[in-house]
Every structure is written in structure tokens, then in C-alpha cells.
């Protein structure tokens, strides 16, 4: 069986491909890759220290223990989280402990039947693509040489000090206190709901805000490895319980994090979903106008152009990247970036690690509501009046056959329409799939999936009619692939 370790690590179905045996193979390859000359070993890093964390999925704690056993057998000192923790807290622990790498057991927002491995670099973000490729090379090499994984007894590794349990939230909270103004929140304490979606963000926002006077009701915060039968993804269709809680007056708005808490979503007092596009735009406005901060702005190709309009107003450099937070992280590590984010809810800002972080963005949103003395609904309406109107939708369309990205990109570029929905196509971008940008700043992005016969279609329009026209064009394209 081939284990594909991609730029986002490895994900598979529990007890099908995601087994203890295969996990040991992956863990050995990680140990080999980290120990090799190909791994970045800056002088400030402890080359024998690796952090391991895990989420709330079925057997995640046991899987993390197994990773720790393999790494300890390879001579690494493993800092193993004592409980399920957010991915960003584990990433921060890698950096704050000067560890050479980190391993997070999670399948993020995927369906409950999946689990996975995310690999982290010493800088506190997702490992670089070449580092992930190196792991895959070692998986193949070890298999060809019939070299099995090293394994150490867990208790013996504990006695030898090679596996040390720790609480990643202590240092993470100390760091967040430098980036979140709790005085503003304490001056105008908020009453709101946190929806942890049964993920490893449970208890985090509530614990951090203890002593600020906020009344916080947490829902879906208990241990439930099946996530109540839904994908732990913070999108409107999975947020019925949050909508019910807010509608019944449990809180004035809601904040939601995904399965491993590296994504954010929100809900206003009327039960309207506040998507990451709006959260990122509100955050950019706040950081510039209220905190007086500056720096470059980075967004993925599928993220709202409200960001572009704000960056232009503030005279800030704007970068557009392919889909995936790793592309945003590249800019955060080499440039002075004020904020970076993507439509799926991974957002981070200046002073923080190059990693999408649900809790910190949820806390920043609470700070913004407290400072504004307005409701979240009013804040969103003000934003849309200022840099909108915008309406956004995304659909995944099944194709009759798999299609190569290059083939689809060529087809969409050559057959580009002159106009859609009465608006002229002003610009065509091929950064990731093909994006048609209209004269009125509406846009349509069409990206073929690299792994299945699916066309991902994203549309942002100034009116609902425009969004309908854009998606309609996307459906026409999908139907033409025979």
C-alpha cells in the first residue's frame, strides 16, 4: 500500500489505511527526514527535540503515543501534549520550545472516519513542501530496504526522559496575551456562545477569557470522537446547534472553531453566518484603523476582494496566493505581513506564528465587538456598506471523468467568455485554476480537484443575480467536460 505524504501531511480512513502499523512507518520516515542533512538545522534549534500533539478524534491520543514511541526509539526527546490541543497551540509549542519539528495527529475538518498527521517546522507553521517530500522519500526507501520502524516501550521512554508530557496551552496563552487586548474586552464584557464542534479548541477561548467578565456558553465542547455525525468544519450547513443557541438568547453572537481549531467562523445575533471573508476584512480594518498597524496583506485566490479594496485604501501591499495556508505562511516568514488568510477560515496576523489559528481570531473578533460598542450584525453591515456589497458562494461539481489541472486551465483560458451576467471579463488569472475577474470586481474561480473528478467553483458577486450567473457559468463548464 502506498502512503502519500503530501504538503498537508497524510490523511486516511481509520482502520483502513490509517492503522498503527502504517502510522509507525510514517513516524519512522519523519524521524529519518528530521535527522537527515536535508532538514533545516539552524543553531537556535534543539535538533533532538520534537513536539507531538493530537485532537479529539477516535484513538488520536493512542496514535500520538505511538508516534512518540517511534521518535523516542530514534533518539529524540518528545514533548507529548497531556491532552487534546489546538493545532496552532502545538505549532506555537514547537517554536517556543526551540524544537526541530512537530507532529499533530488530526484530520482537521474532515469527516469523523478520517485521521491524519500534520508535520510542523521549527518556525511554528506547516513543514515546508520539500520537508514533506523528504518524508515521502524515506517511506519509499525504508519499504524498498525492508527496514521496519524502531519502537520503544512507552513507559521505558518515559522513565528515560525521552517522552515528557506537557501542557501546550500555558505558553500559548502567555503569547496570546501580547496579541489580544483583554483590557478592551474587560471594559465591555461580551455575552456570547463558543461552538467547539467537539474539536480540540474546546475550552480554549473560555479559559483564556476567565476574569474578563464575559459570559461564555460553550456548546459541543464534550468529548465526542464522532463529532455528532457531521464534519467538524465551520461552515453554515453544520452550524444548526450554534444557530439554535444564539436564536434562543444563550449569547449575543457565536464564535466557532473546526476539528483541530486552525479555522474560524462566526454567527451574528440574528443567526446569520459570518464567514471568514468578512472576519478577515473586519480584522484588517481593525488592525489598521484602531491599532495603527501596517504591513503586507496576503490572501488566497479564493478569498474576497473586499481585502483588495481595503489594502488599496490603506496603501498596503497585497499578495494573492494559490489555495492553502502554506502559501500564506511563505510570505509571513519572509516579509512584514499584517494579516494573511483564506476563505476556509485559516487566518493569522502580525506577531503570531505563520499558521491559521481559530482561537486567536475568535478572540480578536470578541475584542473588535467590545471596542466597537456595536452588535456583530451592525459591524458586518457597516463593512458591506463600506467595501461591499459582496455575496459569496462555493459549489463542488462532479465531473463525468477526472480532468488534469493543466488541461482544464488551458480549456478555460482559451474558451474565456467576453462577459458573464452582463459584466465584461476584465482579467483572467491562472494562479490556481482559472479566475475570471469582472469589470465590477465580481469574480469566478474554477479549480479542478487534484484527487477526484470534481470541479470546485467559487463566486463572489455584487448581487445575488450576479452570483447565480457566475455559478451558472461554472455548471456549464462542468457539463461540457465529457
Protein Blocks (a to p, Z undefined) as FASTA:
>chain_A
ZZdddfkopaddehilmcfklmmmmmmmmmmmmmpmkbccdfkbcfkbccddddfbehkl
mmmmmmmmmmmmnopacdddfbdcdfklmmmmmmmnopabdcdddehjacfkbccddddd
fkopacdfklmmmmmmmmmmmmmnopacddddfklmmmnopaccddfklmmmmmmmmmpc
fklmmmmccdddddeklpakgoklmmmmgonlpacddehkbccfknnopacddbfklmmm
mmmmmmnopambdcdddfkopaccdddfkopacdfklmmmmmmmmmmmmnopacdddddf
kbcfklmmmmmmnopacddddedjklmmmmmmmmccfbdcdfkopacdehiacdddfklm
mmmmmmmmmmnopafklmmmmmmmmmmccdddddddddfbdcdfklmmmmmmmmpcfbeg
hiacfbdcfkbojadddfkopacdddddfkbccdddddddfbfklmmmmmmmmmmmmmmm
ZZ
